Amino acid sequence: MSDLTAFIAGLPKAELHVHHVGSASMQTVATLAQRHAGTTAVPSDPEALADFFTFTDFAHFIEVYLATVDLLRTPEDLWTLTYDVARDLAAQNVRYVELTCTPYTSMAVGIAAEEYVEAIEDARRRARVDHGLEMRWIFDVPGESGVPSADVTLDVALRLQPDGLVGFGLGGPEIGVPRPQFAPHFDAARAAGLHSVPHAGESTGPETIWDALNHLGAERIGHGIAAAQDPELMAHLAAEGIVLEICPTSNVCTRSVASLDEHPLPQLVAAGVPVTVNSDDPPMFATTLDAEYQVAADLLDLDEAGVADLARAAVKASFAPDAVKSRVLAEIDGYVG
């Protein structure tokens, strides 16, 4: 283990772009697949599971992701997943996470909205006690399910108002899913005090990011790597302080970027665009947040001080309460020494 790798492992961190289901460890997925054996396409054998998670393109990734979603059939399944995710993040010295959750897909398999919220909220409270991890939720519209899914997601968010809910997001495929159709939902969510954090510009061009900004009032952008193709957009993001949530390994795994060597992160940083480093769907992409920090350090030629600044940037870009931000920033400063 290099000195920098060891430094990253011990560094207090915040994670802002990571998906609930996509964070299911191989162990958790295997357990759930075994529990629902005979009624799922997901294998429970670890070796077969690794092959199952080898993606040919973004559409195939969505197909695999939804098969994993289907393993979450009861509130107990949801609780187990949520708590396991917290445990795995805490093991990487993550102090704060904004976990992107998609209530719609669980409700589609028969879990009531109230049961969904109760399960994740209970796991959140338990994780804080057991692991010292502060969890918050971004409720995500699955774009492939269209406007009806946005109606449901908004209803759950505004009617039940979970204590941990801080943001309203939009995920799934970008191609064929125009951002502007969700403008009324994002307007309502923002009016209720939620932050706008849609995905945009991962598998499509800069225009999707412009749409997220102009129609959805985006405060941060999930991925946003296509901004590197548009100097005007990069200048706008830099001037307005709009953060891109960068997930390098994910972009390669979904074939949105040909290789890590070609990732536009250095170009974005050189243009002054604020960025955070995140893991997206870590077990599915055979990565961790620690590994993504190492990737970013390599791409940007960072030393320990530069890596610590990345960690600070994530805390500052988060929607954490001020007291939590101050505490985690102080931990980072104390760790750096």
C-alpha positions in Angstrom: 0.0 0.0 0.0 1.4 3.4 -1.0 1.6 6.2 1.4 -1.1 8.1 -0.5 -3.4 5.0 -0.6 -3.0 4.7 3.2 -3.7 8.4 3.6 -6.9 8.2 1.6 -8.1 5.2 3.6 -7.8 7.1 6.8 -9.1 10.4 5.5 -12.6 11.5 6.8 -14.8 11.8 3.8 -18.3 12.7 2.5 -20.0 10.8 -0.3 -22.5 12.8 -2.4 -23.3 10.6 -5.4 -24.0 7.0 -4.5 -27.0 4.9 -5.2 -28.9 2.9 -2.6 -29.4 -0.3 -4.6 -26.1 0.3 -6.5 -24.3 0.2 -3.2 -25.4 -3.4 -2.4 -22.3 -5.4 -1.7 -21.8 -8.7 -3.4 -22.5 -10.3 -0.1 -25.7 -8.5 0.4 -26.9 -9.2 -3.2 -26.0 -12.9 -2.8 -27.9 -13.1 0.4 -31.0 -11.5 -1.1 -30.7 -13.6 -4.3 -30.6 -16.7 -2.1 -33.6 -15.5 -0.1 -35.6 -15.1 -3.3 -34.1 -18.1 -5.2 -36.2 -19.4 -8.0 -37.9 -16.1 -8.7 -34.9 -13.9 -9.7 -32.4 -13.8 -12.5 -29.7 -12.6 -10.1 -27.3 -15.4 -9.3 -26.3 -16.0 -5.6 -22.9 -17.6 -6.5 -20.2 -14.9 -6.0 -18.3 -15.8 -9.2 -21.5 -15.9 -11.3 -22.5 -12.6 -9.7 -19.3 -10.9 -10.8 -20.0 -12.0 -14.4 -23.6 -10.8 -14.0 -22.2 -7.3 -13.2 -19.9 -7.1 -16.2 -21.7 -4.5 -18.4 -21.7 -4.2 -22.1 -23.2 -0.7 -22.2 -25.3 1.7 -20.2 -28.6 0.0 -21.2 -27.3 -3.3 -20.0 -26.2 -1.7 -16.7 -29.8 -0.4 -16.2 -31.1 -3.9 -16.9 -28.8 -5.5 -14.3 -29.6 -2.7 -11.9 -33.3 -3.2 -12.1 -32.9 -7.0 -11.6 -31.1 -6.1 -8.4 -33.9 -3.7 -7.4 -36.3 -6.6 -7.8 -34.5 -8.3 -4.9 -35.8 -5.7 -2.5 -39.3 -7.1 -1.9 -39.9 -6.4 1.8 -39.2 -3.6 4.3 -36.8 -6.0 6.0 -34.8 -6.3 2.7 -34.7 -2.5 2.5 -33.5 -2.1 6.1 -30.8 -4.7 5.6 -29.5 -3.0 2.4 -29.6 0.5 4.0 -27.8 -0.6 7.1 -25.2 -2.7 5.2 -24.5 0.3 2.9 -23.9 2.5 6.0 -21.6 -0.1 7.5 -19.5 -0.4 4.3 -19.2 3.4 3.9 -18.2 3.9 7.6 -15.5 1.3 7.1 -13.9 3.8 4.6 -14.1 6.6 7.1 -17.1 8.2 5.4 -18.7 10.5 7.9 -21.6 11.8 5.8 -23.5 10.5 2.8 -26.3 11.6 0.6 -27.7 8.4 -0.6 -29.7 8.4 -3.8 -32.9 6.4 -3.2 -35.6 5.5 -5.7 -38.9 4.8 -3.8 -40.8 4.3 -7.0 -39.1 1.0 -7.9 -39.7 -0.5 -4.5 -43.3 0.7 -4.5 -43.7 -1.0 -7.9 -43.0 -4.4 -6.3 -45.6 -3.8 -3.6 -43.8 -2.0 -0.7 -46.0 0.8 0.6 -44.4 4.3 0.6 -44.9 4.4 4.4 -43.1 1.1 4.9 -40.3 2.2 2.6 -39.7 5.4 4.5 -39.9 3.7 7.9 -37.3 1.1 6.9 -34.7 3.5 5.6 -35.2 6.0 8.4 -34.9 3.4 11.1 -31.7 2.1 9.4 -30.4 5.7 9.2 -30.9 6.2 13.0 -29.3 2.9 13.8 -26.3 3.6 11.5 -25.7 6.9 13.3 -25.5 5.2 16.7 -23.5 2.2 15.6 -21.2 3.7 13.0 -21.2 7.5 13.6 -22.3 8.0 10.0 -24.8 10.8 9.1 -27.1 9.6 6.3 -29.3 11.8 4.2 -31.6 10.9 1.3 -32.0 12.2 -2.3 -35.2 10.8 -3.7 -34.6 10.0 -7.3 -37.0 9.9 -10.2 -36.2 6.9 -12.5 -36.2 8.7 -15.8 -37.0 5.5 -17.8 -40.4 5.3 -16.0 -41.4 8.7 -17.2 -43.6 11.4 -15.7 -45.8 8.9 -13.7 -42.8 7.9 -11.7 -42.0 11.6 -11.0 -45.6 12.0 -9.7 -45.2 9.2 -7.3 -41.7 10.2 -6.1 -42.8 13.8 -5.5 -45.9 12.6 -3.6 -43.8 10.4 -1.3 -41.3 13.2 -0.7 -43.8 15.9 0.1 -46.5 13.8 1.8 -44.2 11.8 4.1 -41.3 14.2 4.5 -38.7 11.8 5.9 -36.4 13.5 8.4 -33.3 12.5 6.3 -34.6 13.9 3.0 -32.6 16.8 1.6 -32.8 16.5 -2.2 -34.8 15.6 -5.3 -33.0 13.9 -8.2 -33.4 12.3 -11.6 -31.5 9.2 -12.7 -31.7 6.4 -15.2 -31.0 6.7 -19.0 -30.6 10.2 -20.4 -31.1 9.3 -24.1 -34.8 9.6 -24.9 -35.6 11.1 -21.5 -35.8 14.8 -21.9 -35.1 16.8 -18.7 -37.7 19.6 -19.3 -40.7 17.2 -18.8 -39.9 17.0 -15.1 -39.7 20.8 -14.5 -43.1 20.9 -12.6 -41.9 18.2 -10.2 -38.6 19.9 -9.5 -40.4 23.3 -9.1 -42.6 21.7 -6.4 -39.8 19.9 -4.7 -37.7 23.1 -4.5 -40.7 25.1 -3.3 -40.9 22.6 -0.4 -37.2 23.2 0.5 -35.6 20.3 -1.3 -32.4 20.7 -3.3 -32.3 19.9 -7.0 -29.6 17.3 -7.9 -30.4 15.7 -11.3 -28.1 13.5 -13.3 -27.2 15.1 -16.6 -24.4 15.0 -19.2 -23.1 11.5 -18.5 -24.2 9.6 -21.7 -25.4 12.6 -23.6 -24.0 16.0 -24.5 -23.8 19.4 -22.9 -27.4 20.3 -23.8 -28.7 17.9 -21.2 -26.8 19.8 -18.5 -28.1 23.1 -19.8 -31.6 21.7 -19.6 -31.0 20.5 -16.0 -29.9 24.0 -15.1 -32.5 26.0 -17.0 -35.6 23.7 -16.5 -34.8 21.8 -13.2 -32.9 24.5 -11.3 -30.0 22.1 -10.7 -27.8 23.1 -7.7 -25.4 20.2 -8.3 -25.1 18.0 -11.4 -24.8 14.2 -11.2 -21.8 13.3 -13.5 -21.9 16.3 -15.9 -18.8 15.2 -17.7 -20.1 16.3 -21.0 -19.6 19.9 -19.8 -16.0 19.5 -21.0 -17.3 19.7 -24.6 -18.7 23.2 -24.0 -16.3 26.0 -22.9 -19.3 28.4 -22.3 -20.9 25.8 -20.0 -17.7 25.2 -18.1 -17.4 29.0 -17.6 -21.0 29.1 -16.3 -20.5 26.3 -13.9 -17.3 27.9 -12.6 -18.9 31.3 -12.2 -22.0 30.0 -10.5 -20.2 27.5 -8.3 -22.3 24.6 -9.5 -20.6 21.4 -8.5 -20.2 18.3 -10.7 -20.4 15.0 -8.9 -17.7 13.1 -10.7 -17.6 9.3 -10.7 -14.7 8.3 -12.9 -14.8 4.4 -12.8 -18.5 4.4 -13.3 -18.1 6.5 -16.5 -15.7 3.9 -17.9 -17.9 0.9 -16.8 -21.0 2.4 -18.5 -18.9 3.2 -21.6 -19.6 6.9 -21.2 -15.8 7.4 -21.3 -13.5 5.1 -23.3 -10.8 4.9 -20.5 -9.7 6.5 -17.3 -6.8 8.1 -19.3 -9.4 9.9 -21.4 -11.6 11.1 -18.5 -12.3 14.8 -18.7 -11.8 15.4 -15.0 -8.5 17.3 -15.5 -10.0 19.5 -18.2 -13.0 20.4 -16.0 -10.7 21.2 -13.0 -8.4 23.3 -15.2 -11.5 25.3 -16.3 -12.3 26.1 -12.7 -15.4 23.9 -12.5 -16.0 22.7 -8.9 -16.0 19.0 -8.6 -16.5 16.2 -6.0 -15.3 12.6 -6.3 -17.9 9.9 -5.8 -18.4 6.2 -6.3 -22.0 5.9 -7.9 -22.7 2.2 -7.7 -19.4 0.9 -6.2 -19.8 -2.9 -5.9 -21.4 -3.1 -9.3 -18.4 -1.2 -10.7 -15.8 -3.1 -8.6 -14.7 0.1 -6.9 -14.9 2.0 -3.6 -14.9 5.7 -2.6 -11.3 5.2 -1.5 -10.4 3.8 -4.9 -12.1 6.8 -6.7 -10.0 9.2 -4.6 -6.9 7.3 -5.8 -8.1 7.6 -9.4 -8.7 11.3 -9.0 -5.3 11.8 -7.4 -3.7 10.0 -10.3 -5.6 12.0 -13.0 -5.0 15.3 -11.2 -1.5 14.6 -9.9 -2.5 15.3 -6.3 -0.5 15.0 -3.2 -1.9 14.5 0.3 -2.9 18.1 0.6 -4.7 18.0 -2.7 -6.6 14.9 -1.8 -7.6 16.5 1.5 -8.9 19.5 -0.4 -11.1 17.1 -2.5 -12.5 15.7 0.8 -13.2 19.3 2.0 -14.9 20.2 -1.3 -17.4 17.3 -0.9 -18.3 18.4 2.7 -18.8 22.0 1.5 -20.9 21.0 -1.5 -23.1 18.8 0.7 -26.5 19.7 2.1 -25.4 18.7 5.6 -26.4 20.8 8.5 -23.8 23.4 9.3 -22.9 21.7 12.6 -22.2 18.4 10.7 -20.1 20.3 8.0 -18.1 22.0 10.7 -17.4 18.8 12.6 -16.3 16.8 9.5 -14.1 19.7 8.2 -12.5 19.8 11.7 -11.9 16.1 11.5 -10.2 16.4 8.1 -8.0 19.3 9.4 -7.1 17.2 12.5 -6.3 14.2 10.3 -4.0 16.2 8.0 -2.3 17.8 11.0 
